[in-house]
Amino acid sequence: MSKSLSIVFSRLGSLLVTLVVMSFIIFLLVEIMPGDVAQMILGQSATKESVQALREAKGLDDPLLVRYGRWVGGLARGDLGESLYMKGVTINSILWRRVANSLLLALTAFIF
């Protein structure tokens, strides 16, 4: 294998390790933030039973590594999950609407 190809593979490996480590650190930081995600979604007037039901439905009671693995698996499949604020709307649909506008703007700027 040529030296330049070896360097490329080495850098790609370093990139992959960095992405995994940083994504886990960010996932962990979000986890240790104060507050309960289920409580924030349902609001302050929600009962303990409804909060617990949402935690079970969303898998928020699962261990940290299980939730991280589920998130990484979804990310690998292209499934970014569901919006917490827009009920029933996937993050993919929100993202693609924004990306389409950004690509149109970039293409226009590139042409002119």
N, C-alpha and C positions, 0 to 999 in steps of 0.2 A: 504494500500500500504506500502511496506517495506521502511525503511529509505534509503537504498542504491538505490532503484528504484526511489525514490523521488529526490535524489541527481542527478541521471543520467538525469532525465527529466528537472530538474532545469538547469543543465549545458548545455543541448541541447537547451533549450530556450534562455539562455544567448548567446550561439554560434550563433543562428539564428538572434537575435537582433544585435549582433556585426557585423555579415556579412552584414546585410541590411544597418546599419549606415555607415560602412566603404565603402561599394560600392557606396552609395550616395555621401559621401564626395569625393571619387576619381572621380566620375562622375562630380561633381560640380567643382573640381579643373581643370579637363580637359576642362570644359566649359569656365572657366574664363581665360584660357591661351590666350595670344595675338595671333592674326591671325584668318583667316577664313578657315575652313576646305575645303570648296568648292573651294576657291581660291588656296589652296595648291594642291588640286587634279588636277585642270585644268591648273595650272601654271600662271605665271605673265602676260603672253600675252593674257589671256582669256578676253573676253568682259564681261561687267557687265550683259548683258542679259544671257549669257551662265552660268555665276556664279549663277545668280538668278534662272535659270531653274534647275540647279543641286541642289540648296538648297531646292527648292520645291519638286523635285523628291525624294530626300533622307529624306525629312521631317525635315530638319535642321531649318526651320522657326517655327516649333511647339514649344510650351512652354517647359521649362526644365522638368517639372514633367511628361508631356506627353511622351517626348523622353525617360526619365528614365523608365517609366512604360512599354514602348514598348521594351526597352532593357532587362528589367527584365523578361518580358513575353517571349521574344525570348530565353533568357538564360534558362528559365524553360522548354521550348520546345526542347532545345538542339540546337537552331539556334543562332550561334554566329555572324552572319552577313557576310558581304562581305569585302574582303580586299580592302583597299584604294589604295594600291600600285600595286597589281596584279589584274587588271581589270577583272571582271567576275569570279574570283576564291573565293570560300567560305573559311572562316577562319576554318571551320570544316575540310575541306580536307587538308589544310596546317597543322593543328594541328595533325590530325590522322597519317599523314606521319611521323611526328616527334615522336609521341607517339609510333608508331610501332617500330621504330629504338631504342628508349629508352627501351621499354619492352624487345626487343631482347637482348640488352646489359645487362640489369638487370638479365634476365633469365640465360644468359651465365655466368655472375659473380656469381649467386647463385649456379649454378650447379658445377662450378669449383672453 
